[in-house]
Amino acid sequence: MKDPRQLIKFPLITEKSTEVKDKNWYVFAVDRKANKSEIKNSVEKIFNVKVASVRTLVTPGKVVKRFGRDVGRRSAMKKAYVKLKEGSIELFEGV
């Protein structure tokens, strides 16, 4: 297993992620090769919380801008929605 800080890249703070935070869900960008059990173990080790469930999805990269015949693209990203049993992650408080 990789280092937990390599699997969890960064927290996603968007309008949707702040809405689901009220229901005890937290959203992270994770490594594309990480599976649900690795994500669960990584979040538990990094933030010292108990994870109830993990849902993942891959957002495809999208075309951002054309430069003549060349196309600029964003890379695809894997997101993980993590639901906690109890408690909260202090990183998201005050957002």
N, CA, C and O atoms as CSV, one atom per row, in Angstrom:
chain,resi,resn,atom,element,x,y,z
A,1,MET,N,N,0.842,-1.181,0.000
A,1,MET,CA,C,0.000,0.000,0.000
A,1,MET,C,C,0.887,1.245,0.000
A,1,MET,O,O,1.952,1.262,0.618
A,2,LYS,N,N,0.441,2.266,-0.689
A,2,LYS,CA,C,1.182,3.521,-0.756
A,2,LYS,C,C,1.023,4.309,0.542
A,2,LYS,O,O,0.225,3.969,1.416
A,3,ASP,N,N,1.803,5.356,0.626
A,3,ASP,CA,C,1.682,6.286,1.738
A,3,ASP,C,C,0.307,6.950,1.669
A,3,ASP,O,O,-0.117,7.342,0.582
A,4,PRO,N,N,-0.407,7.092,2.795
A,4,PRO,CA,C,-1.754,7.693,2.769
A,4,PRO,C,C,-1.785,9.093,2.163
A,4,PRO,O,O,-2.785,9.483,1.559
A,5,ARG,N,N,-0.717,9.841,2.314
A,5,ARG,CA,C,-0.710,11.199,1.779
A,5,ARG,C,C,-0.486,11.223,0.268
A,5,ARG,O,O,-0.703,12.255,-0.368
A,6,GLN,N,N,-0.057,10.105,-0.315
A,6,GLN,CA,C,0.043,10.020,-1.765
A,6,GLN,C,C,-1.289,9.641,-2.391
A,6,GLN,O,O,-1.564,10.010,-3.533
A,7,LEU,N,N,-2.122,8.905,-1.655
A,7,LEU,CA,C,-3.432,8.505,-2.180
A,7,LEU,C,C,-4.426,9.658,-2.152
A,7,LEU,O,O,-5.149,9.877,-3.124
A,8,ILE,N,N,-4.467,10.398,-1.045
A,8,ILE,CA,C,-5.369,11.546,-0.907
A,8,ILE,C,C,-4.603,12.768,-1.383
A,8,ILE,O,O,-3.678,13.218,-0.707
A,9,LYS,N,N,-4.973,13.311,-2.535
A,9,LYS,CA,C,-4.225,14.433,-3.104
A,9,LYS,C,C,-4.574,15.748,-2.424
A,9,LYS,O,O,-3.698,16.420,-1.879
A,10,PHE,N,N,-5.865,16.121,-2.455
A,10,PHE,CA,C,-6.295,17.365,-1.830
A,10,PHE,C,C,-7.806,17.329,-1.636
A,10,PHE,O,O,-8.503,16.599,-2.340
A,11,PRO,N,N,-8.321,18.117,-0.679
A,11,PRO,CA,C,-9.774,18.184,-0.504
A,11,PRO,C,C,-10.389,19.069,-1.582
A,11,PRO,O,O,-9.794,20.062,-2.000
A,12,LEU,N,N,-11.571,18.700,-2.020
A,12,LEU,CA,C,-12.290,19.506,-3.003
A,12,LEU,C,C,-13.297,20.380,-2.276
A,12,LEU,O,O,-14.180,19.885,-1.575
A,13,ILE,N,N,-13.152,21.672,-2.450
A,13,ILE,CA,C,-14.068,22.617,-1.813
A,13,ILE,C,C,-14.811,23.326,-2.928
A,13,ILE,O,O,-14.321,24.287,-3.521
A,14,THR,N,N,-16.011,22.822,-3.197
A,14,THR,CA,C,-16.873,23.380,-4.223
A,14,THR,C,C,-18.233,23.650,-3.600
A,14,THR,O,O,-18.454,23.371,-2.422
A,15,GLU,N,N,-19.129,24.187,-4.389
A,15,GLU,CA,C,-20.474,24.461,-3.897
A,15,GLU,C,C,-21.180,23.157,-3.510
A,15,GLU,O,O,-21.840,23.090,-2.474
A,16,LYS,N,N,-21.040,22.144,-4.328
A,16,LYS,CA,C,-21.683,20.859,-4.033
A,16,LYS,C,C,-21.062,20.189,-2.813
A,16,LYS,O,O,-21.777,19.604,-2.000
A,17,SER,N,N,-19.746,20.267,-2.677
A,17,SER,CA,C,-19.100,19.611,-1.538
A,17,SER,C,C,-19.447,20.292,-0.218
A,17,SER,O,O,-19.488,19.626,0.817
A,18,THR,N,N,-19.697,21.594,-0.226
A,18,THR,CA,C,-20.123,22.253,1.004
A,18,THR,C,C,-21.565,21.914,1.349
A,18,THR,O,O,-21.927,21.923,2.526
A,19,GLU,N,N,-22.396,21.615,0.358
A,19,GLU,CA,C,-23.773,21.192,0.633
A,19,GLU,C,C,-23.805,19.796,1.242
A,19,GLU,O,O,-24.563,19.561,2.183
A,20,VAL,N,N,-23.009,18.872,0.735
A,20,VAL,CA,C,-23.024,17.508,1.263
A,20,VAL,C,C,-22.266,17.390,2.578
A,20,VAL,O,O,-22.398,16.381,3.271
A,21,LYS,N,N,-21.477,18.398,2.935
A,21,LYS,CA,C,-20.759,18.390,4.210
A,21,LYS,C,C,-21.730,18.393,5.384
A,21,LYS,O,O,-21.417,17.859,6.448
A,22,ASP,N,N,-22.903,18.989,5.200
A,22,ASP,CA,C,-23.912,19.003,6.255
A,22,ASP,C,C,-24.433,17.603,6.547
A,22,ASP,O,O,-24.910,17.339,7.650
A,23,LYS,N,N,-24.347,16.704,5.572
A,23,LYS,CA,C,-24.797,15.320,5.744
A,23,LYS,C,C,-23.640,14.403,6.123
A,23,LYS,O,O,-23.757,13.182,6.027
A,24,ASN,N,N,-22.519,14.989,6.554
A,24,ASN,CA,C,-21.331,14.272,7.013
A,24,ASN,C,C,-20.585,13.575,5.876
A,24,ASN,O,O,-19.946,12.548,6.104
A,25,TRP,N,N,-20.654,14.113,4.656
A,25,TRP,CA,C,-19.880,13.634,3.514
A,25,TRP,C,C,-18.756,14.626,3.241
A,25,TRP,O,O,-18.960,15.837,3.333
A,26,TYR,N,N,-17.589,14.128,2.911
A,26,TYR,CA,C,-16.442,14.957,2.574
A,26,TYR,C,C,-15.892,14.495,1.230
A,26,TYR,O,O,-15.914,13.302,0.928
A,27,VAL,N,N,-15.399,15.433,0.418
A,27,VAL,CA,C,-14.980,15.125,-0.944
A,27,VAL,C,C,-13.475,15.375,-1.086
A,27,VAL,O,O,-12.960,16.420,-0.689
A,28,PHE,N,N,-12.785,14.381,-1.667
A,28,PHE,CA,C,-11.345,14.474,-1.872
A,28,PHE,C,C,-11.005,14.091,-3.304
A,28,PHE,O,O,-11.694,13.275,-3.917
A,29,ALA,N,N,-9.942,14.683,-3.835
A,29,ALA,CA,C,-9.353,14.217,-5.082
A,29,ALA,C,C,-8.340,13.149,-4.684
A,29,ALA,O,O,-7.504,13.369,-3.807
A,30,VAL,N,N,-8.421,11.992,-5.335
A,30,VAL,CA,C,-7.566,10.867,-4.953
A,30,VAL,C,C,-6.805,10.351,-6.169
A,30,VAL,O,O,-7.078,10.734,-7.306
A,31,ASP,N,N,-5.854,9.484,-5.900
A,31,ASP,CA,C,-5.069,8.853,-6.953
A,31,ASP,C,C,-5.971,7.987,-7.821
A,31,ASP,O,O,-6.868,7.320,-7.304
A,32,ARG,N,N,-5.748,7.989,-9.138
A,32,ARG,CA,C,-6.608,7.257,-10.069
A,32,ARG,C,C,-6.593,5.750,-9.812
A,32,ARG,O,O,-7.577,5.073,-10.114
A,33,LYS,N,N,-5.512,5.210,-9.267
A,33,LYS,CA,C,-5.392,3.772,-9.052
A,33,LYS,C,C,-5.852,3.330,-7.666
A,33,LYS,O,O,-5.834,2.135,-7.371
A,34,ALA,N,N,-6.259,4.257,-6.813
A,34,ALA,CA,C,-6.671,3.914,-5.449
A,34,ALA,C,C,-8.048,3.270,-5.449
A,34,ALA,O,O,-8.938,3.691,-6.189
A,35,ASN,N,N,-8.224,2.239,-4.612
A,35,ASN,CA,C,-9.541,1.632,-4.475
A,35,ASN,C,C,-10.194,2.114,-3.182
A,35,ASN,O,O,-9.586,2.858,-2.412
A,36,LYS,N,N,-11.434,1.687,-2.949
A,36,LYS,CA,C,-12.208,2.216,-1.831
A,36,LYS,C,C,-11.599,1.868,-0.479
A,36,LYS,O,O,-11.592,2.708,0.422
A,37,SER,N,N,-11.097,0.673,-0.319
A,37,SER,CA,C,-10.527,0.295,0.976
A,37,SER,C,C,-9.240,1.069,1.266
A,37,SER,O,O,-8.987,1.433,2.414
A,38,GLU,N,N,-8.429,1.324,0.246
A,38,GLU,CA,C,-7.225,2.131,0.451
A,38,GLU,C,C,-7.581,3.562,0.805
A,38,GLU,O,O,-6.927,4.167,1.655
A,39,ILE,N,N,-8.609,4.115,0.168
A,39,ILE,CA,C,-9.044,5.474,0.471
A,39,ILE,C,C,-9.558,5.552,1.905
A,39,ILE,O,O,-9.246,6.493,2.634
A,40,LYS,N,N,-10.349,4.555,2.301
A,40,LYS,CA,C,-10.887,4.515,3.667
A,40,LYS,C,C,-9.762,4.491,4.693
A,40,LYS,O,O,-9.773,5.274,5.642
A,41,ASN,N,N,-8.791,3.600,4.511
A,41,ASN,CA,C,-7.675,3.500,5.450
A,41,ASN,C,C,-6.845,4.776,5.484
A,41,ASN,O,O,-6.383,5.183,6.550
A,42,SER,N,N,-6.653,5.409,4.340
A,42,SER,CA,C,-5.865,6.636,4.285
A,42,SER,C,C,-6.543,7.778,5.033
A,42,SER,O,O,-5.888,8.497,5.787
A,43,VAL,N,N,-7.860,7.954,4.832
A,43,VAL,CA,C,-8.579,9.025,5.520
A,43,VAL,C,C,-8.586,8.777,7.023
A,43,VAL,O,O,-8.439,9.717,7.804
A,44,GLU,N,N,-8.756,7.522,7.439
A,44,GLU,CA,C,-8.745,7.211,8.866
A,44,GLU,C,C,-7.386,7.502,9.498
A,44,GLU,O,O,-7.321,7.988,10.627
A,45,LYS,N,N,-6.298,7.208,8.781
A,45,LYS,CA,C,-4.958,7.459,9.324
A,45,LYS,C,C,-4.621,8.948,9.356
A,45,LYS,O,O,-4.038,9.432,10.326
A,46,ILE,N,N,-4.979,9.667,8.311
A,46,ILE,CA,C,-4.591,11.079,8.221
A,46,ILE,C,C,-5.384,11.940,9.203
A,46,ILE,O,O,-4.811,12.786,9.890
A,47,PHE,N,N,-6.706,11.727,9.272
A,47,PHE,CA,C,-7.563,12.632,10.037
A,47,PHE,C,C,-8.048,12.051,11.361
A,47,PHE,O,O,-8.774,12.731,12.086
A,48,ASN,N,N,-7.673,10.817,11.704
A,48,ASN,CA,C,-8.071,10.173,12.958
A,48,ASN,C,C,-9.586,10.163,13.153
A,48,ASN,O,O,-10.083,10.581,14.199
A,49,VAL,N,N,-10.313,9.689,12.153
A,49,VAL,CA,C,-11.768,9.563,12.200
A,49,VAL,C,C,-12.143,8.153,11.766
A,49,VAL,O,O,-11.308,7.416,11.243
A,50,LYS,N,N,-13.405,7.779,11.984
A,50,LYS,CA,C,-13.917,6.491,11.522
A,50,LYS,C,C,-14.772,6.726,10.288
A,50,LYS,O,O,-15.680,7.558,10.307
A,51,VAL,N,N,-14.487,6.000,9.222
A,51,VAL,CA,C,-15.189,6.160,7.948
A,51,VAL,C,C,-16.297,5.110,7.857
A,51,VAL,O,O,-16.066,3.926,8.098
A,52,ALA,N,N,-17.504,5.565,7.504
A,52,ALA,CA,C,-18.636,4.653,7.342
A,52,ALA,C,C,-18.660,4.078,5.928
A,52,ALA,O,O,-18.804,2.867,5.762
A,53,SER,N,N,-18.521,4.926,4.907
A,53,SER,CA,C,-18.551,4.436,3.531
A,53,SER,C,C,-17.778,5.376,2.612
A,53,SER,O,O,-17.502,6.528,2.947
A,54,VAL,N,N,-17.437,4.840,1.436
A,54,VAL,CA,C,-16.700,5.591,0.426
A,54,VAL,C,C,-17.373,5.373,-0.918
A,54,VAL,O,O,-17.696,4.242,-1.280
A,55,ARG,N,N,-17.579,6.436,-1.645
A,55,ARG,CA,C,-18.075,6.366,-3.022
A,55,ARG,C,C,-17.069,7.071,-3.912
A,55,ARG,O,O,-16.552,8.130,-3.557
A,56,THR,N,N,-16.791,6.486,-5.064
A,56,THR,CA,C,-15.805,7.072,-5.966
A,56,THR,C,C,-16.404,7.302,-7.342
A,56,THR,O,O,-17.365,6.643,-7.739
A,57,LEU,N,N,-15.819,8.246,-8.061
A,57,LEU,CA,C,-16.201,8.507,-9.439
A,57,LEU,C,C,-15.025,9.142,-10.151
A,57,LEU,O,O,-14.179,9.791,-9.538
A,58,VAL,N,N,-14.991,8.940,-11.460
A,58,VAL,CA,C,-13.941,9.523,-12.289
A,58,VAL,C,C,-14.590,10.562,-13.188
A,58,VAL,O,O,-15.469,10.240,-13.986
A,59,THR,N,N,-14.154,11.814,-13.056
A,59,THR,CA,C,-14.659,12.859,-13.928
A,59,THR,C,C,-13.753,12.931,-15.146
A,59,THR,O,O,-12.536,13.041,-14.995
A,60,PRO,N,N,-14.307,12.873,-16.340
A,60,PRO,CA,C,-13.465,12.897,-17.536
A,60,PRO,C,C,-12.854,14.282,-17.743
A,60,PRO,O,O,-13.417,15.295,-17.328
A,61,GLY,N,N,-11.696,14.302,-18.392
A,61,GLY,CA,C,-11.083,15.575,-18.734
A,61,GLY,C,C,-11.910,16.278,-19.785
A,61,GLY,O,O,-12.530,15.628,-20.626
A,62,LYS,N,N,-11.928,17.584,-19.749
A,62,LYS,CA,C,-12.749,18.294,-20.717
A,62,LYS,C,C,-11.923,19.271,-21.534
A,62,LYS,O,O,-10.860,19.722,-21.105
A,63,VAL,N,N,-12.419,19.585,-22.696
A,63,VAL,CA,C,-11.738,20.509,-23.585
A,63,VAL,C,C,-11.906,21.918,-23.024
A,63,VAL,O,O,-13.026,22.376,-22.800
A,64,VAL,N,N,-10.804,22.585,-22.803
A,64,VAL,CA,C,-10.841,23.907,-22.202
A,64,VAL,C,C,-10.790,24.998,-23.259
A,64,VAL,O,O,-11.633,25.895,-23.266
A,65,LYS,N,N,-9.823,24.930,-24.138
A,65,LYS,CA,C,-9.645,26.004,-25.105
A,65,LYS,C,C,-8.965,25.465,-26.347
A,65,LYS,O,O,-8.135,24.559,-26.280
A,66,ARG,N,N,-9.328,26.031,-27.469
A,66,ARG,CA,C,-8.676,25.659,-28.725
A,66,ARG,C,C,-7.603,26.689,-29.039
A,66,ARG,O,O,-7.796,27.891,-28.856
A,67,PHE,N,N,-6.479,26.197,-29.511
A,67,PHE,CA,C,-5.391,27.049,-29.963
A,67,PHE,C,C,-5.132,26.710,-31.428
A,67,PHE,O,O,-4.217,25.948,-31.739
A,68,GLY,N,N,-5.945,27.282,-32.335
A,68,GLY,CA,C,-5.851,26.928,-33.741
A,68,GLY,C,C,-6.302,25.496,-33.943
A,68,GLY,O,O,-7.455,25.162,-33.669
A,69,ARG,N,N,-5.407,24.649,-34.418
A,69,ARG,CA,C,-5.787,23.251,-34.603
A,69,ARG,C,C,-5.520,22.403,-33.363
A,69,ARG,O,O,-5.956,21.254,-33.297
A,70,ASP,N,N,-4.816,22.950,-32.391
A,70,ASP,CA,C,-4.522,22.226,-31.154
A,70,ASP,C,C,-5.626,22.461,-30.131
A,70,ASP,O,O,-6.247,23.524,-30.095
A,71,VAL,N,N,-5.855,21.450,-29.305
A,71,VAL,CA,C,-6.911,21.525,-28.295
A,71,VAL,C,C,-6.278,21.406,-26.921
A,71,VAL,O,O,-5.495,20.489,-26.669
A,72,GLY,N,N,-6.618,22.341,-26.024
A,72,GLY,CA,C,-6.180,22.243,-24.639
A,72,GLY,C,C,-7.169,21.398,-23.850
A,72,GLY,O,O,-8.380,21.587,-23.965
A,73,ARG,N,N,-6.665,20.473,-23.053
A,73,ARG,CA,C,-7.523,19.573,-22.280
A,73,ARG,C,C,-7.129,19.588,-20.820
A,73,ARG,O,O,-5.954,19.700,-20.472
A,74,ARG,N,N,-8.151,19.470,-19.963
A,74,ARG,CA,C,-7.900,19.201,-18.558
A,74,ARG,C,C,-7.767,17.700,-18.386
A,74,ARG,O,O,-8.392,16.932,-19.117
A,75,SER,N,N,-6.963,17.279,-17.431
A,75,SER,CA,C,-6.817,15.851,-17.203
A,75,SER,C,C,-8.001,15.327,-16.388
A,75,SER,O,O,-8.659,16.080,-15.671
A,76,ALA,N,N,-8.256,14.038,-16.511
A,76,ALA,CA,C,-9.337,13.409,-15.755
A,76,ALA,C,C,-8.940,13.343,-14.280
A,76,ALA,O,O,-7.754,13.314,-13.950
A,77,MET,N,N,-9.941,13.319,-13.398
A,77,MET,CA,C,-9.688,13.310,-11.970
A,77,MET,C,C,-10.607,12.296,-11.300
A,77,MET,O,O,-11.766,12.151,-11.687
A,78,LYS,N,N,-10.091,11.602,-10.305
A,78,LYS,CA,C,-10.904,10.679,-9.529
A,78,LYS,C,C,-11.271,11.360,-8.220
A,78,LYS,O,O,-10.408,11.883,-7.515
A,79,LYS,N,N,-12.573,11.348,-7.901
A,79,LYS,CA,C,-13.073,11.941,-6.665
A,79,LYS,C,C,-13.534,10.840,-5.734
A,79,LYS,O,O,-13.965,9.776,-6.177
A,80,ALA,N,N,-13.443,11.101,-4.448
A,80,ALA,CA,C,-13.941,10.167,-3.449
A,80,ALA,C,C,-14.844,10.928,-2.490
A,80,ALA,O,O,-14.431,11.912,-1.877
A,81,TYR,N,N,-16.086,10.458,-2.369
A,81,TYR,CA,C,-17.017,10.977,-1.372
A,81,TYR,C,C,-16.894,10.067,-0.157
A,81,TYR,O,O,-17.148,8.867,-0.252
A,82,VAL,N,N,-16.504,10.636,0.993
A,82,VAL,CA,C,-16.252,9.857,2.196
A,82,VAL,C,C,-17.269,10.260,3.252
A,82,VAL,O,O,-17.386,11.437,3.593
A,83,LYS,N,N,-18.018,9.263,3.779
A,83,LYS,CA,C,-18.994,9.511,4.839
A,83,LYS,C,C,-18.402,9.044,6.155
A,83,LYS,O,O,-17.886,7.931,6.258
A,84,LEU,N,N,-18.481,9.914,7.170
A,84,LEU,CA,C,-17.931,9.596,8.479
A,84,LEU,C,C,-19.015,9.044,9.393
A,84,LEU,O,O,-20.188,9.396,9.270
A,85,LYS,N,N,-18.604,8.166,10.320
A,85,LYS,CA,C,-19.550,7.626,11.301
A,85,LYS,C,C,-19.929,8.698,12.308
A,85,LYS,O,O,-21.111,8.921,12.572
A,86,GLU,N,N,-18.929,9.357,12.867
A,86,GLU,CA,C,-19.180,10.482,13.771
A,86,GLU,C,C,-17.982,11.409,13.720
A,86,GLU,O,O,-16.921,11.043,13.216
A,87,GLY,N,N,-18.157,12.599,14.240
A,87,GLY,CA,C,-17.074,13.567,14.226
A,87,GLY,C,C,-17.034,14.357,12.930
A,87,GLY,O,O,-17.945,14.281,12.105
A,88,SER,N,N,-15.962,15.113,12.769
A,88,SER,CA,C,-15.809,15.915,11.559
A,88,SER,C,C,-14.318,16.074,11.273
A,88,SER,O,O,-13.471,15.758,12.109
A,89,ILE,N,N,-14.024,16.562,10.091
A,89,ILE,CA,C,-12.657,16.847,9.681
A,89,ILE,C,C,-12.456,18.345,9.825
A,89,ILE,O,O,-13.171,19.132,9.203
A,90,GLU,N,N,-11.497,18.742,10.632
A,90,GLU,CA,C,-11.305,20.148,10.962
A,90,GLU,C,C,-10.871,20.983,9.762
A,90,GLU,O,O,-11.053,22.200,9.750
A,91,LEU,N,N,-10.306,20.339,8.769
A,91,LEU,CA,C,-9.846,21.034,7.579
A,91,LEU,C,C,-10.992,21.755,6.868
A,91,LEU,O,O,-10.787,22.814,6.275
A,92,PHE,N,N,-12.198,21.184,6.926
A,92,PHE,CA,C,-13.348,21.725,6.225
A,92,PHE,C,C,-14.141,22.724,7.059
A,92,PHE,O,O,-15.018,23.401,6.522
A,93,GLU,N,N,-13.862,22.835,8.344
A,93,GLU,CA,C,-14.627,23.738,9.201
A,93,GLU,C,C,-14.322,25.188,8.842
A,93,GLU,O,O,-13.173,25.536,8.573
A,94,GLY,N,N,-15.344,26.025,8.838
A,94,GLY,CA,C,-15.180,27.428,8.543
A,94,GLY,C,C,-15.180,27.743,7.062
A,94,GLY,O,O,-14.897,28.878,6.678
A,95,VAL,N,N,-15.490,26.771,6.219
A,95,VAL,CA,C,-15.523,27.006,4.772
A,95,VAL,C,C,-16.925,27.372,4.371
A,95,VAL,O,O,-17.188,27.614,3.193
